[in-house]
Amino acid sequence: MRRQLTLSVCCAGAFLVALLGLPLANYFFPEFMATRVLGFTLTWLILGVLFFPFVWIIAWVFIKRSIALEDAETAEVVRSGRKQ
């Protein structure tokens, strides 16, 4: 359960960094965030194009790691059942 909690906190932390990082970057680095990249300002590129793939990656990592943790726990229960 601790490993699952650690995974959840790490994924939530990554999401919060993305969610709060953009407004903070706009506040502290307005000239840099106004830079044009591929026809968009950097702010809109991150918000409109890159934010959703980043969230999907976080979700994908969470699901894959969560399944791996559950499989490891199941294998451990099966092993301990055989020893008895």
Secondary structure, 3 states (H helix, E strand, C coil): CHHHHHHHHHHHHHHHHHHHHHHHHHHHCHHHHCCEECCEEHHHHHHHHHHHHHHHHHHHHHHHHHHHHHHHHHHHHHHHHHHC
